[in-house]
C-alpha cells in the first residue's frame, strides 16, 4: 500500500511539473528535458530545431502566464486602492456633514440666546417684569448660555 502511495505521489509530481504545448498543430507535453506526445516519449524522434521550437513556445506560454498574473495582481491592487479612496471620500463627506450640522446648531443656539437677551432687556427697560418673571428670564438665559457653550464645544471637536 505504501508503495502505491509513493508511486502516486511521484506520478502526480511529474504531472504537475509537466507543461502542455501546442506546436505545429500537435500537442506536446514537456516534462523537464523529455517531450511527450500522447503519453509517448518522442524526444529522440524530433529534430533539435523542433525541440527548440517546442521549448521556445513553452517559454512564451510561461512568460505570457507570468505577465497575465502580474497584470491581474496590478488590477486587484488598483481596485483595492480605488475602494480605499472611495471609503476615504465617503468618510470625508460624513465629516463635512457633521461639521455643517454642528455649525447650524451653534448658529441656532446663538440666535436663540440673542433673541431671548433682547426680549429680556426690552421687558426690563419697560418695567414689565415682576421679580418672579425676572428670575425665570435669567434662568432661561443661563440655560441658553449653557446650550451655546455645548454647541461651541461640539463645533470645535468636529
Secondary structure as the mmCIF struct_conf table of DSSP 4:
data_model
#
loop_
_struct_conf.conf_type_id
_struct_conf.id
_struct_conf.beg_label_comp_id
_struct_conf.beg_label_asym_id
_struct_conf.beg_label_seq_id
_struct_conf.end_label_comp_id
_struct_conf.end_label_asym_id
_struct_conf.end_label_seq_id
HELX_RH_AL_P HELX_RH_AL_P1 UNK A 2 UNK A 17
STRN STRN1 UNK A 19 UNK A 23
TURN_TY1_P TURN_TY1_P1 UNK A 24 UNK A 25
STRN STRN2 UNK A 26 UNK A 31
TURN_TY1_P TURN_TY1_P2 UNK A 32 UNK A 33
STRN STRN3 UNK A 34 UNK A 37
TURN_TY1_P TURN_TY1_P3 UNK A 38 UNK A 39
STRN STRN4 UNK A 40 UNK A 41
TURN_TY1_P TURN_TY1_P4 UNK A 43 UNK A 45
BEND BEND1 UNK A 46 UNK A 46
HELX_RH_AL_P HELX_RH_AL_P2 UNK A 48 UNK A 126
TURN_TY1_P TURN_TY1_P5 UNK A 127 UNK A 127
HELX_RH_AL_P HELX_RH_AL_P3 UNK A 131 UNK A 157
#
